[in-house]
Amino acid sequence: MRNFRMGIHPINWVGEDVREHGADTSYETILNDIQRLGLTGTEMGRKYPQDPAVLKQELTSRGIQLVSQWKSVLLSDPAFREQELAAYRAHCEFLSRMGSTVISTAEVGGSLHFDPRRTPNEKEVLRLDEAGWRCLAEGLNAAGSIAREYGMKLAYHHHGGTVVESPEEIDRLMELTSPSLVWLLYDTGHAYYGGADPLQVLRKHYDRIAYIHLKDIRPAILEEARVEQADFVTCIRKGVFTVPGDGCIDFAPIVSTLLENGYAGWAMLEGEQDPALHPPYEYARNALQYIEKLIQENERKGE
């Protein structure tokens, strides 16, 4: 794929936030499909072997690299910082052994679905106050310093249903954190979901981007969910996300921007939808053809 490397997230086959999605799918099916697609990068998935030696063997035998693994952090509350940073170091050690260079990282404090302090009867994400923002930034800088010790980058994942979701919150996080310690995981689908123009986020924060997720949005479902005030996980169940080329996001200027700027990192395809309704291999194949077409069109323009 020219400058940047294309991979795919196992969330296309097995849901992470919606556990019933792909519950009966084996890791062998996922990895064999990735190999058939001709892709060489994946993130960690909940069905993958937990033993590092077994995982490395399964990946290596198929010519696949473990690019990253999501790491939830609760750094906006100072009471959790010490234990969170210790867990982050252990996460770095694992990913370093697997040859990964980026760590997908997201704050879960305030989230309905990810914050262990929340109760089932609560209905809204608790946004950060000034003290929370300062504490989060300090904690992320510390975690980023740990990642750097291992030769990796903390790539912050702005994410639906969390306290860093909107374009203003992405801007705030980038302003408060050190550019040498905290990078951005740019996610097209989550940018749109959070109310941003994905292209504007890409252009504004390009110099901080260390890692990319390419995801699309079904706008009618998003609008319906907004009217119903549906929470994030309910939106996934409704089918708000899909792969590039199957939703409303215009990826042509996004791909052009990446190519023109010589982006050389990983870009992962994501759909995060019910695999029983949306066959992962077929959707991924179509998305790859769509992106390849955009790359070829961009190259013809430059001739």
N, C-alpha and C positions, 0 to 999 in steps of 0.2 A: 504493500500500500504506500509506495513512494517514501515520503519522509517519515511519517509516523507509523507506529506498529499497532496493528489491530488485534484485539483479543476479545473475549466474551466472558460474561459473568454467569456462573451456574444458576443464578436467580431466574434465568430464562426457563430453566427446567424445574427448579425446586424453590418454592417461596421461602424467604427468610422471615418476613413480617407476617405473612399469611401461611401458617404451617401446613394447612391441608393442601395447598397447591403443590402438586408433584410429590406427595408424601410417599408414594410407592415407587418412585423412580430411583434407580441405583446409580452410584457414582460411575460405574463402568459405562452405563448408557450415556451419561453426560460427557465423559471424557472421550468416548468413541465418536460421539457426534461432533465434538470440537475438532478432533483430528480429521474427520471427514470433511469438515468445513474448510480445512487448510489453515486453521488458526493455531497460533503457538503460545498464547497467553491466556491465563484464567485467574480469577480470584478464588480465595478459599470459600468453600461452600459447606453447609452443615452435613451433607451426605458424604463428603470426602473422608478418606481415612485420617484418623487423628494421630496415629503413629507417624512421626516425621519420616522415618526410614521407608515405611510402606508408601506413604504419600509421594515421596521423591521418586521411588521406583515406578509407581503408576504413571506419574507425569513424564519422567524421563523416557520411559519406554514408548511414549507417544509423541515425543518431541515438544512437550508443553512446559512452559515456565509458570511458576506461581508468582504472579505479579504483585499481589497485595492481599490483605485481609482486613476487613472492617474491625475497628477498635472503638467501642463505646467508651467515653470518659465522662466523669462527673467532677469537673474541675471548677465549676462556678460556685461550689460550696467549699470553703477552706477546710472544713472538717474531714473532707474526703481526700484531700490532695496527696498526703503521704502514701496512702494505700493505692491510689490511682496511679501515681508515678511508678510505684513498685510493679504494679501490673503492666504498665506500659513498657517498662524495661524488659519484662519477661516476654511480652509480645514482640519486641524488637529482636530479642535473641532468637526466637523461633523464625521470624521472617528473614533474618540475616542468614541463618543456616540454610534457608530455602532459596537464597539468592535474590530475594526481593529488594527493591530500592525505594519503594514508596509505601506509606502506611495510611490507609483510609481511616480517618479519625473524625468522630463527631461527638459533640457535647449532648448528653441525654438529660441533663438537669432541666426540669420544667416540662419535659415531654410527657404526654399522657401514656404512651405505650412503652417507653424505654426507661423512665426514671423510677428506680425502685422505691422512692419515697411517696409516689402518688397512689391514690386509692381508686378503686374501680368506679366510684360514683362521680368522679370529677369529669368535667366536660371540655375544658380549655387548656391550651398550653400556657404555662406561666412564664411570661416574658421576663427577661433579665432587668434588674434595676442597675444603677450605676455601680454599686459595689459588686454585683454579680458579674458585670462586664469586665471590671478590673481584675477580679479574681480569676475569671476564665482566661483572660489574656495572659496573665502571669503564669497560670498553670500550663497553658499551651506552649508558651515559650520554654518552660522547663521540660515539657515532654519533647518539644522539638530539639532541644539540646541533647536529650538522651538519644533520639533518633539519629542525630548527626554523629554521635559517638560510634554508631554502628554503620556509618556510611549511607544512611537512608534519609529520606525527607518525610516529615509529617505533612500529609496532604489533607487539609481540612475539607470535609464533605458537608457543604451546605445541604440541608435536607428537610423535606416536608415533615411537618409535625414536630419540629424542634425549635429551639430559640435562635437558630441561625438559618432562616428560611427566606425572608424577603430580601429584595435588593439592598435596602437600607441596612439590614442586619449583616449582609455579606460585606458591604462597604465598611461598616463599623469594625467588624472583626479584622479586616485587612489593615485598617488604620491603627488598631490597638496592638497588634502583634508584630513581632520582628520579621522583616522580609527574609532574613537569613535563617530563621528557625521555623517559621510557619508558612506553608505553601497552600495552594488552593487545589482541591479536587473539583474541577468544573464539571457539573452535571447539567446537561441541556434540559432534561425533563424536570428535574427538581427546580431549576431556575424558573421555568415557565409556571410550574405548580405554585411557586412562591410569589408569583406576581411580577417577575422580571422578564425583560426581553433577553433571551439567551445570547443573542449576538452582542448586545450591549455589555453584558457581563463578561463575555469573552474578550472583547476589545478593551474594556476598562481595566481588567485584572490580568491581562495576558502574561505579564512579566512575573506573576506569582503562581502561574498554573504549572503544576508538576505532574498532573494525572487527569484523565478525562473519562467520564461516562457518557456515552451517546444513547439517549433515551428520548422517545417521542410521547406526545400527549393526545388523547382523544378529547377534543374541546367540549363536545356535547355532554359527555359524561362528567367532565370537570364542572361544567356549569350546573348540571343537575345536582351534583354533590354539594356545590356551594349553596344552592337554594335550600337544600335539606340540612345544611350545616353538618355534613358528614365529617367524621374524623379521618385521619390519614389512612389508617388500616382499612376502614370501610371504603375509601376511595380506591384502594388497590383491588379490593374484592369486586368493586363495580367495573373495573377494567380501565381506569383512568390512564394507565401507562401502556405503551407499546414500543415496538422497535422503530428506529429511524425509517422514514418513508411510508409509515402506516398511520401517521397522525397529522397534526397541523403545523409542526415546526418546519420552517424552511431551512434545510441543512446546507443548501448551496453556498450562501455567504459564510457559513460557519466553516465548512470544509475549505473554502478559498482562503479564509483568514489563517487557518492552520497551515496550509501549504505555503502561503506567501511569507509567513513568519518562520518557516522551517521547523515547526513543532516536531520533535524527534522522540517524544515519550510514548507511553501506551495510551490507546483509546479503546475502551471496552464497550461492546454492544450490550445493551440492557433492554429488557422488555417488562419484566416484573408483572406478569399477568398469568391467568389460569392456563397452564400448559395443556389441559384437557380440551379447552376451547380454542387455543392458539398454539398449534404444534411448534415446539421450540426450534427444531432443525429447519423446518420450512420458513419460519419467520426470520430466522437468522440468515439463511441463504438469500432470501429476498432483500434483507437489509444490506447485506454485503454487496449485492449487485447494484443496489441503489447508490451506495456510497462510492463504489468503483466508477459508476457512471458519472457522478459529480466530479470525481477526480479527473477523469478523462476529459470532461467538458472544460474543466479549469485549465488543463494542459493545452487544449486546442486554442483557448483564448490567448495563451502566452506564446503561441507559435508565430 
